Amino acid sequence: AFNGTWKVDHSENYDKFMEQLGINVMKRKLAEHDNLKVIIEQTGDKFHIKESSTFRTKEIDFTLAVPFDYTMADGTELSGTWELDGDVLKGKFNRKDNNKVLTTTRALVGGDLVQSYNYEGVDAKRIFKKQ
Ligand code: MYR
């Protein structure tokens, strides 16, 4: 039921989270208004994601529990996995440049898609509405 087209509606503590990642203030200001849209197509344990924002468009394929690489919009490279824990997608990624861990979850909350992020003690959320 993650399937669909999701547009970011608002974010919580996202600026602090990006600051913790080392992203500079100019990029953070742009990223706050990135109009992120994520199209999720799940077939069994395989996911096809179309990501689009003011920064780029990108397609990502992954299989649950199988490691894959992902490059963030600022160019930071990650490697890790998504797993399904009940109704919650749980992602655990390592930055390739410093090996530090970034965790993220996706869950449906009252019809919204809520993505949480954690990096080095800082939590953030982005709330997406279905289109
Ligand atoms: C996906 O499922 O959409 C692809 C894998 C996502 C990996 C984790 C994403 C963390 C993004 C952090 C954004 C930082 C701000 C530039």
py3Dmol code that shows the C-alpha trace and the ligand (Angstrom):
import py3Dmol

protein = """\
ATOM      1  CA  ALA A   1       0.000   0.000   0.000  1.00  0.00           C
ATOM      2  CA  PHE A   2       3.042   2.236  -0.372  1.00  0.00           C
ATOM      3  CA  ASN A   3       2.169   2.302  -4.065  1.00  0.00           C
ATOM      4  CA  GLY A   4       1.265   5.664  -5.483  1.00  0.00           C
ATOM      5  CA  THR A   5       2.463   9.162  -6.212  1.00  0.00           C
ATOM      6  CA  TRP A   6       3.514  11.035  -3.093  1.00  0.00           C
ATOM      7  CA  LYS A   7       4.257  14.761  -2.912  1.00  0.00           C
ATOM      8  CA  VAL A   8       6.029  16.270   0.048  1.00  0.00           C
ATOM      9  CA  ASP A   9       3.666  18.445   2.101  1.00  0.00           C
ATOM     10  CA  HIS A  10       5.835  19.545   5.005  1.00  0.00           C
ATOM     11  CA  SER A  11       8.963  18.616   6.895  1.00  0.00           C
ATOM     12  CA  GLU A  12       9.945  18.570  10.565  1.00  0.00           C
ATOM     13  CA  ASN A  13      13.505  19.329  11.713  1.00  0.00           C
ATOM     14  CA  TYR A  14      14.768  18.656   8.180  1.00  0.00           C
ATOM     15  CA  ASP A  15      17.095  21.675   8.249  1.00  0.00           C
ATOM     16  CA  LYS A  16      18.832  20.430  11.409  1.00  0.00           C
ATOM     17  CA  PHE A  17      19.109  16.949   9.935  1.00  0.00           C
ATOM     18  CA  MET A  18      20.740  18.267   6.770  1.00  0.00           C
ATOM     19  CA  GLU A  19      23.032  20.441   8.877  1.00  0.00           C
ATOM     20  CA  GLN A  20      24.140  17.326  10.770  1.00  0.00           C
ATOM     21  CA  LEU A  21      24.895  15.714   7.413  1.00  0.00           C
ATOM     22  CA  GLY A  22      27.208  18.644   6.685  1.00  0.00           C
ATOM     23  CA  ILE A  23      25.079  20.266   3.983  1.00  0.00           C
ATOM     24  CA  ASN A  24      25.713  23.987   3.701  1.00  0.00           C
ATOM     25  CA  VAL A  25      23.058  26.601   4.400  1.00  0.00           C
ATOM     26  CA  MET A  26      22.471  27.567   0.767  1.00  0.00           C
ATOM     27  CA  LYS A  27      21.805  23.990  -0.292  1.00  0.00           C
ATOM     28  CA  ARG A  28      19.631  23.479   2.814  1.00  0.00           C
ATOM     29  CA  LYS A  29      17.462  26.469   1.916  1.00  0.00           C
ATOM     30  CA  LEU A  30      16.949  25.075  -1.588  1.00  0.00           C
ATOM     31  CA  ALA A  31      16.308  21.569  -0.230  1.00  0.00           C
ATOM     32  CA  GLU A  32      13.558  22.815   2.110  1.00  0.00           C
ATOM     33  CA  HIS A  33      11.587  23.719  -1.025  1.00  0.00           C
ATOM     34  CA  ASP A  34      12.609  20.843  -3.263  1.00  0.00           C
ATOM     35  CA  ASN A  35       8.996  19.845  -4.161  1.00  0.00           C
ATOM     36  CA  LEU A  36      10.039  16.224  -3.751  1.00  0.00           C
ATOM     37  CA  LYS A  37       7.742  13.751  -5.460  1.00  0.00           C
ATOM     38  CA  VAL A  38       8.197  10.026  -5.028  1.00  0.00           C
ATOM     39  CA  ILE A  39       6.356   7.452  -7.120  1.00  0.00           C
ATOM     40  CA  ILE A  40       6.479   4.044  -5.455  1.00  0.00           C
ATOM     41  CA  GLU A  41       5.708   0.810  -7.306  1.00  0.00           C
ATOM     42  CA  GLN A  42       5.991  -2.303  -5.163  1.00  0.00           C
ATOM     43  CA  THR A  43       5.751  -5.786  -6.661  1.00  0.00           C
ATOM     44  CA  GLY A  44       6.304  -8.408  -3.985  1.00  0.00           C
ATOM     45  CA  ASP A  45       9.675  -7.629  -2.427  1.00  0.00           C
ATOM     46  CA  LYS A  46      10.816  -5.469  -5.344  1.00  0.00           C
ATOM     47  CA  PHE A  47      10.449  -1.690  -5.405  1.00  0.00           C
ATOM     48  CA  HIS A  48      10.742   0.733  -8.284  1.00  0.00           C
ATOM     49  CA  ILE A  49      10.974   4.366  -7.180  1.00  0.00           C
ATOM     50  CA  LYS A  50      10.784   7.458  -9.350  1.00  0.00           C
ATOM     51  CA  GLU A  51      12.123  10.435  -7.460  1.00  0.00           C
ATOM     52  CA  SER A  52      11.742  13.958  -8.779  1.00  0.00           C
ATOM     53  CA  SER A  53      12.544  17.304  -7.231  1.00  0.00           C
ATOM     54  CA  THR A  54      13.844  20.713  -8.170  1.00  0.00           C
ATOM     55  CA  PHE A  55      17.311  19.088  -8.047  1.00  0.00           C
ATOM     56  CA  ARG A  56      16.892  16.084 -10.335  1.00  0.00           C
ATOM     57  CA  THR A  57      14.867  13.140 -11.480  1.00  0.00           C
ATOM     58  CA  LYS A  58      16.086   9.686 -10.622  1.00  0.00           C
ATOM     59  CA  GLU A  59      14.881   6.094 -10.787  1.00  0.00           C
ATOM     60  CA  ILE A  60      15.838   3.584  -8.137  1.00  0.00           C
ATOM     61  CA  ASP A  61      15.290  -0.168  -8.025  1.00  0.00           C
ATOM     62  CA  PHE A  62      15.804  -2.267  -4.946  1.00  0.00           C
ATOM     63  CA  THR A  63      14.753  -5.566  -3.439  1.00  0.00           C
ATOM     64  CA  LEU A  64      13.989  -5.813   0.269  1.00  0.00           C
ATOM     65  CA  ALA A  65      17.020  -6.911   2.296  1.00  0.00           C
ATOM     66  CA  VAL A  66      19.363  -6.637  -0.699  1.00  0.00           C
ATOM     67  CA  PRO A  67      22.065  -3.937  -0.424  1.00  0.00           C
ATOM     68  CA  PHE A  68      22.110  -1.211  -3.063  1.00  0.00           C
ATOM     69  CA  ASP A  69      23.796   2.127  -3.662  1.00  0.00           C
ATOM     70  CA  TYR A  70      22.031   5.491  -3.601  1.00  0.00           C
ATOM     71  CA  THR A  71      23.377   8.977  -4.219  1.00  0.00           C
ATOM     72  CA  MET A  72      21.705  11.764  -2.278  1.00  0.00           C
ATOM     73  CA  ALA A  73      20.743  15.009  -4.028  1.00  0.00           C
ATOM     74  CA  ASP A  74      23.901  16.704  -2.683  1.00  0.00           C
ATOM     75  CA  GLY A  75      26.100  13.970  -4.160  1.00  0.00           C
ATOM     76  CA  THR A  76      26.738  12.022  -0.944  1.00  0.00           C
ATOM     77  CA  GLU A  77      26.882   8.311  -1.677  1.00  0.00           C
ATOM     78  CA  LEU A  78      25.124   5.777   0.516  1.00  0.00           C
ATOM     79  CA  SER A  79      24.956   2.012   0.538  1.00  0.00           C
ATOM     80  CA  GLY A  80      22.413  -0.022   2.462  1.00  0.00           C
ATOM     81  CA  THR A  81      19.124  -1.848   2.529  1.00  0.00           C
ATOM     82  CA  TRP A  82      15.410  -1.434   3.043  1.00  0.00           C
ATOM     83  CA  GLU A  83      13.532  -4.101   5.024  1.00  0.00           C
ATOM     84  CA  LEU A  84       9.872  -4.490   5.858  1.00  0.00           C
ATOM     85  CA  ASP A  85       9.069  -4.727   9.579  1.00  0.00           C
ATOM     86  CA  GLY A  86       5.316  -5.255   9.853  1.00  0.00           C
ATOM     87  CA  ASP A  87       3.841  -2.302   7.982  1.00  0.00           C
ATOM     88  CA  VAL A  88       6.964  -0.147   8.288  1.00  0.00           C
ATOM     89  CA  LEU A  89       9.783   0.061   5.781  1.00  0.00           C
ATOM     90  CA  LYS A  90      13.071   0.388   7.606  1.00  0.00           C
ATOM     91  CA  GLY A  91      16.174   1.557   5.815  1.00  0.00           C
ATOM     92  CA  LYS A  92      19.719   1.378   7.097  1.00  0.00           C
ATOM     93  CA  PHE A  93      22.373   3.063   5.007  1.00  0.00           C
ATOM     94  CA  ASN A  94      26.050   3.863   5.449  1.00  0.00           C
ATOM     95  CA  ARG A  95      27.711   6.919   4.009  1.00  0.00           C
ATOM     96  CA  LYS A  96      30.515   5.791   1.775  1.00  0.00           C
ATOM     97  CA  ASP A  97      32.729   8.764   2.679  1.00  0.00           C
ATOM     98  CA  ASN A  98      32.750   8.310   6.473  1.00  0.00           C
ATOM     99  CA  ASN A  99      30.888   5.013   7.054  1.00  0.00           C
ATOM    100  CA  LYS A 100      28.432   6.713   9.438  1.00  0.00           C
ATOM    101  CA  VAL A 101      24.894   5.329   9.593  1.00  0.00           C
ATOM    102  CA  LEU A 102      21.774   7.021   8.246  1.00  0.00           C
ATOM    103  CA  THR A 103      18.511   5.318   9.149  1.00  0.00           C
ATOM    104  CA  THR A 104      15.155   6.074   7.606  1.00  0.00           C
ATOM    105  CA  THR A 105      11.652   4.640   7.766  1.00  0.00           C
ATOM    106  CA  ARG A 106       8.543   4.900   5.631  1.00  0.00           C
ATOM    107  CA  ALA A 107       5.116   4.345   7.172  1.00  0.00           C
ATOM    108  CA  LEU A 108       1.510   5.129   6.274  1.00  0.00           C
ATOM    109  CA  VAL A 109      -0.036   7.338   8.922  1.00  0.00           C
ATOM    110  CA  GLY A 110      -3.651   8.416   8.431  1.00  0.00           C
ATOM    111  CA  GLY A 111      -3.351   8.240   4.661  1.00  0.00           C
ATOM    112  CA  ASP A 112      -0.078  10.158   4.568  1.00  0.00           C
ATOM    113  CA  LEU A 113       3.334   8.685   3.837  1.00  0.00           C
ATOM    114  CA  VAL A 114       5.655   9.658   6.669  1.00  0.00           C
ATOM    115  CA  GLN A 115       9.374   9.273   6.073  1.00  0.00           C
ATOM    116  CA  SER A 116      11.590   9.617   9.109  1.00  0.00           C
ATOM    117  CA  TYR A 117      15.331  10.173   9.005  1.00  0.00           C
ATOM    118  CA  ASN A 118      18.081   9.877  11.610  1.00  0.00           C
ATOM    119  CA  TYR A 119      21.726  10.773  11.311  1.00  0.00           C
ATOM    120  CA  GLU A 120      24.143  11.040  14.215  1.00  0.00           C
ATOM    121  CA  GLY A 121      21.465  11.760  16.813  1.00  0.00           C
ATOM    122  CA  VAL A 122      19.317  14.143  14.756  1.00  0.00           C
ATOM    123  CA  ASP A 123      15.795  13.058  13.745  1.00  0.00           C
ATOM    124  CA  ALA A 124      13.674  14.561  11.003  1.00  0.00           C
ATOM    125  CA  LYS A 125      10.456  13.770   9.192  1.00  0.00           C
ATOM    126  CA  ARG A 126       8.941  14.530   5.835  1.00  0.00           C
ATOM    127  CA  ILE A 127       5.213  14.071   5.382  1.00  0.00           C
ATOM    128  CA  PHE A 128       3.920  13.225   1.899  1.00  0.00           C
ATOM    129  CA  LYS A 129       0.352  13.486   0.595  1.00  0.00           C
ATOM    130  CA  LYS A 130      -0.986  11.099  -2.001  1.00  0.00           C
ATOM    131  CA  GLN A 131      -1.701  12.685  -5.362  1.00  0.00           C
TER     132      GLN A 131
END
"""
ligand_1 = """\
16
MYR
C 14.456 5.410 -1.911
O 13.896 4.423 -1.415
O 13.844 6.447 -2.139
C 15.887 5.324 -2.254
C 16.775 5.077 -1.092
C 16.732 6.143 -0.042
C 17.896 6.071 0.902
C 17.873 7.018 2.039
C 17.527 8.405 1.668
C 18.088 9.420 2.596
C 17.916 10.770 1.967
C 18.431 11.856 2.837
C 18.250 13.198 2.189
C 19.274 14.146 2.666
C 19.134 15.532 2.129
C 19.943 15.840 0.914
"""
view = py3Dmol.view(width=600, height=400)
view.addModel(protein, "pdb")
view.setStyle({"model": 0}, {"cartoon": {"style": "trace"}})
view.addModel(ligand_1, "xyz")
view.setStyle({"model": 1}, {"stick": {}})
view.zoomTo()
view.show()
